[in-house]
Amino acid sequence: MGFETIDGILNINCDLTMTTALAGVLLLIGFWIKKKVPALTKYCIPAPVIGGFLFMFITFAGHQSGAFKFNFDTTFQSPFMVAFFTTVGLGASVQLLKKGGMLLVIYWLIAAAVSIIQNFISVGLAAVTGLEYPYALLAGAISMIGGHGAAGSYGSTFVEMGYPAGITVGAAAATFGLIFGVLVGGPVARLLIEKNNLRPDESETLDTTVEDINARHGEKLSSLDVIKNVVAILVCMAVGAQVSGWIGKLIGMSFPTYVGAMFIAMIVRNLNEKFQWYNFDFGLVDGIGDVMLNLYLSIALMSLNLYQLLDLIGPVLLIVVVQVIVLVLLSYFVVFRILGSNYDAAVMCAGLLGHGLGATPSAIVNMTAVKDKYGMSRKAFMIVPIVGAFLVDIIYQPQTIAFIKFFVKGFTG
């Protein structure tokens, strides 16, 4: 950690180790506060959100007073996210994926429909308020479904086209969506569960199958077994990054690194079941994934600049707020019923609010908060990551580009 004064402002510079350590401390503080404040557990607010929010207000106070600012090295943020999705892939046996069946297809179509609705909301409100279409679309599916990565990419393109606030608006909209995605997901699921007196189906054969497939079988892992499991994760991450790069070049558009890693991990998991290369341990891999996810979100939230939301004024703020309200209402009154009006449906609604307003890790955090309070939904944890991480892009990306080409003059992407 280094300190320097620039233009009268104390700059607190954190290297990647200090940044990660601070994220870990904030995560533990979040768990401690959640334990002490029953309402946070009651409404399924994730621990990294609590700790991250606390720190965001500290940095906001520093910015507003002009007294200090933090500069973080978030190098580990992306690897943590990729590592998490790799563990998701390693937990996905083909025997389990087959059980997703029609519910996976239905959820995929719902997520795709949500992205289209978000773009219609954007252009509709732009027409009413007079906001320029590029800024309106940056507050639509680009930032809501696509997250910070898509917002930055499209925002840069719009800047080059003569819309100077493109990056700022995209980043602010994505930030706003991420925050609300993890704030509303758990409470909406909790309301559905409590109102309808829902509980996990203990007789669900999928649960038994998962336990059978992923059971430890009582043997104790050797240190070499642990090393092999960790190395498998690292190899899948590395190979997956290469595969994602090749696919991106092939299709002429950005392809998320974590998607490639997840699918390589799925292949490794299922080949290992056949050839038994190493003693795969689901409990170990799942635990590593949980740590990676929480650290990722803790870093993401603590490094967000809350003051950027001040740029979201007037029409842009209106669009983002409407996006949140519409998706909450759709999830509660429509999506829950389409998905079956059961416990799995409630947990999947929490997931949809996570990746429909922010990012797929947010969906997992939402569902984990619900799981910790009410119980596991194997279907939700199997279907939501696959759809949110990759399948929704199949429809979201082309239709978003179509909206841009139709409403933004000079766009040739």
Order of alpha helices (4+ residues) and beta strands (2+ residues): beta-beta-alpha-alpha-alpha-beta-alpha-alpha-alpha-alpha-alpha-alpha-alpha-alpha-alpha-alpha-alpha-alpha-alpha-alpha-alpha-alpha
